[in-house]
């Protein structure tokens, strides 16, 4: 069995590169330039599609197991699990705003920029804190725990790095290639 925490670290690197791309588009917006709304929307749809539906739920189960083994971590785990729900809601709201913008709705710069930057900050800070638990998970969780996690939240192929990546995320693959983030193919 491959180490799931190594996969999570790879995924975090991709998520961080996408957050940087989102931030660059928000910077353009802030400077009065036209951002690439299609790229922003594609990035946020991806974040809603893979991290929110597969990556975070697997972490939730693993972190809760850590708290069961070591109750001293229960409060921190509860906070991380709660943040996954906050991140998902914030991402869904940002997708709605970007869809309105693409539908020619007139929104103030602040109406998109403020929640966009809040999303980036929240997810970056969240990833930094949860990575402290990755090493603990690798040390503490047994093969049967990992098998239970996989049963609870079956691993889906990441649509950016699958053997047959989803075509709708082609621009994100280009962004990742330009940022020098490894995009390995997975089966």
Secondary structure, DSSP 8 states (H G I E B T S, - for coil): ---HHHHHHHHHHHHHHHHHHHHHHHHHHHTTS---HHHHHHHHHHIIIIIIIIIHHHHHHHHHHHHHH-GGGHHHHHHHHHHHHHHHHHHHHHHHHHHHHHTT----HHHHHHHHHHHHHHHHHHHHHHHHHHHHHHHH--HHHHHHHHHHS-----TTTBTT--GGGHHHHHHHHHTT-----B-
